[in-house]
Amino acid sequence: MLLQPKKFKFKKLQKGRFKKKEFAVTSLKFGRFGIKSLEYGYITAAQLESTRIAINRIIKRSGKIWLRIFPNKPITKKPAEVRMGKGKGSVDHWVSSIGAGRIVFEISGIKPTLARSALLYACSKLPIKTCLIGF
């Protein structure tokens, strides 16, 4: 099941602007090791889910995983070959808008070598540049 909000005040949002840098979630809080973003961008709910599954596959559910972001921004899309006008398209997928320096995942309860291999594999699933922290 992909992540998406249960309730939402407005079904469709305007695009908005990216935060270039994060100031709130920039250090580890729950886990011992983590993935930190080095640039800003969108991460979709499907990418977050595949990253979480990749980490679980390597650590074999022995540790604990924290997902520090949530996809709460709807992205709309009109169908192919539709004429201009007639309003905004329907919601296609959900994304999380993150800035540089934001913690994306945290894990704890496993050995550092296993955590490093799991997080390196997980970084390959994300569309932005990331680094490992806590080692």
C-alpha positions in Angstrom: 0.0 0.0 0.0 1.5 3.3 -1.0 1.6 6.2 1.4 -1.0 9.0 1.0 -2.9 11.2 3.5 -6.3 9.9 4.8 -7.8 13.4 5.0 -6.9 16.5 3.0 -8.5 19.9 3.1 -8.0 20.6 -0.6 -7.9 17.9 -3.2 -5.5 19.7 -5.5 -2.7 22.1 -4.6 -0.7 24.7 -6.4 2.9 23.8 -7.2 4.6 26.1 -4.7 8.4 26.6 -4.5 11.1 24.3 -3.2 12.9 24.8 0.1 16.5 24.9 -1.0 17.8 24.0 2.5 16.2 22.3 5.4 16.6 23.7 8.9 14.2 21.5 10.9 15.0 17.8 10.4 18.7 17.8 9.8 20.1 15.5 12.6 19.4 12.0 13.7 16.7 11.7 16.4 15.4 8.2 16.6 18.0 5.9 15.0 21.8 5.5 15.0 22.3 5.5 11.2 20.5 7.4 8.5 20.2 8.7 4.9 20.5 12.5 4.4 19.6 14.4 1.2 22.2 16.5 -0.4 19.9 18.3 -2.9 16.2 19.3 -3.0 13.5 17.7 -5.0 10.4 15.5 -5.0 10.3 11.9 -3.7 7.2 9.9 -4.7 5.3 7.5 -2.5 6.3 4.6 -4.7 10.0 5.5 -4.4 9.7 5.7 -0.6 8.0 2.3 -0.5 10.6 0.6 -2.7 13.4 2.1 -0.5 11.8 0.9 2.6 11.4 -2.6 1.1 15.0 -2.6 0.0 16.2 -1.8 3.5 13.9 -4.5 5.0 15.3 -7.1 2.5 18.8 -6.6 3.7 18.4 -6.2 7.4 15.8 -9.0 7.5 13.5 -7.1 9.9 16.1 -7.3 12.7 16.4 -3.6 13.3 13.9 -0.7 13.4 13.3 1.7 10.6 12.0 5.3 10.8 10.6 7.1 7.8 11.1 10.8 8.5 9.2 12.2 5.5 5.6 11.7 4.3 4.2 12.2 0.8 1.5 14.8 1.5 1.6 16.8 -1.8 -0.7 15.7 -4.6 0.6 15.9 -8.2 -2.1 16.2 -10.9 -1.9 15.1 -14.5 -4.2 15.3 -17.4 -4.7 12.3 -19.7 -2.7 12.0 -22.9 -4.1 13.7 -26.1 -6.6 16.0 -24.2 -7.1 19.5 -25.5 -6.1 22.5 -23.5 -8.4 24.0 -20.9 -11.3 22.3 -19.2 -9.7 22.7 -15.7 -6.9 21.0 -13.8 -6.3 17.2 -14.2 -7.0 14.6 -11.5 -4.6 13.6 -8.8 -2.0 11.2 -10.3 0.4 10.5 -7.4 1.6 11.9 -4.1 5.1 13.3 -3.4 7.1 14.6 -0.6 9.0 17.9 -1.2 12.3 17.9 0.6 15.2 20.3 0.9 18.9 19.7 1.1 20.0 18.4 4.4 16.8 16.6 5.4 16.9 13.2 7.0 14.9 10.7 5.0 15.4 7.4 6.7 16.8 6.3 10.1 17.6 2.8 11.3 18.9 1.3 14.5 19.4 -2.1 16.3 21.8 -3.6 13.7 25.5 -3.8 13.2 27.2 -0.9 11.4 28.4 -3.0 8.5 25.0 -4.3 7.8 23.4 -0.9 8.2 26.0 0.6 5.7 25.2 -2.0 3.0 21.4 -1.6 3.5 21.5 2.2 3.4 23.8 2.2 0.3 21.4 0.0 -1.5 18.5 2.1 -0.4 20.2 5.3 -1.7 20.2 3.9 -5.2 16.4 3.8 -5.1 16.1 7.5 -4.4 16.0 10.1 -7.2 18.2 12.7 -5.4 21.8 12.7 -4.2 22.1 11.4 -0.7 24.7 10.6 1.9 25.0 8.2 4.9 25.3 9.6 8.4 26.1 8.1 11.8 29.1 6.0 10.7 
